[in-house]
Amino acid sequence: MRKRQVVVRRTEEPSRNATASSFTIRSVTYRECQKNHAAGVGGYAVDGCREFMASGEEGTSGALTCAACGCHRSFHRREVETEAVCECSSPPTNEA
C-alpha cells in the first residue's frame, strides 16, 4: 500500500478593509498531473497521476518533485481554497 502525502500551504494575512481581528486562510493543494508527454510527436497523452505527492521533505528540492510521476509540481493542477474569518462583534445598537 502506498502512502499518500498531500501538500497543503496555509497563510494568514490581514484583509485590506477589515479590522485586525479578521484574516484570510488559504489552503493550496495540487491535484492531477497535466503534463503532455506526447507533445514532442504532436499528440496528447497524460500519465494518469491523480494527485501530487512530494518525494522529499518540505524545504528540499524533492518537495517540488512528484513521487508518483516524477514531474515538477508546476505540472499539477493547483487548487486554492480561501476562507475569510472574522472574529468581530457587531456594533451596539441604539434602542430608544
Residue pairs with C-beta under 8 A, 6 or more apart in sequence:
3 53
4 51
4 53
5 53
5 54
5 67
6 29
6 51
6 52
6 53
7 28
7 29
7 30
7 52
7 54
7 63
7 73
8 27
8 28
8 29
9 26
9 27
9 28
10 25
10 26
10 27
11 25
11 26
12 23
12 24
12 25
13 23
13 24
14 20
14 22
14 23
14 24
15 22
15 23
15 24
15 84
18 86
18 88
19 88
21 86
21 87
21 88
22 84
22 85
22 86
22 87
22 88
23 84
23 85
24 82
24 83
24 84
24 85
25 82
25 83
25 84
25 85
26 80
26 81
26 82
26 83
27 80
27 81
27 82
27 83
28 78
28 79
28 80
28 81
29 51
29 52
29 78
29 79
29 81
30 51
30 52
30 73
30 76
30 77
30 78
30 79
31 50
31 51
31 52
31 76
31 77
31 78
31 79
32 46
32 49
32 50
32 51
32 76
32 77
33 46
33 47
33 48
33 49
33 52
33 66
33 68
33 69
33 71
33 75
33 76
34 46
34 75
34 76
34 77
35 46
35 47
35 69
35 71
35 75
36 44
36 45
36 46
37 45
37 46
37 47
38 44
38 45
47 69
47 71
49 66
49 68
49 69
49 71
49 76
50 68
51 68
51 76
52 66
52 68
52 73
52 76
53 66
53 67
53 68
54 62
54 63
54 64
54 65
54 66
54 67
54 73
55 62
55 63
55 65
55 66
55 67
56 62
56 63
56 65
57 63
64 72
64 73
65 71
65 72
65 73
66 72
66 73
66 75
66 76
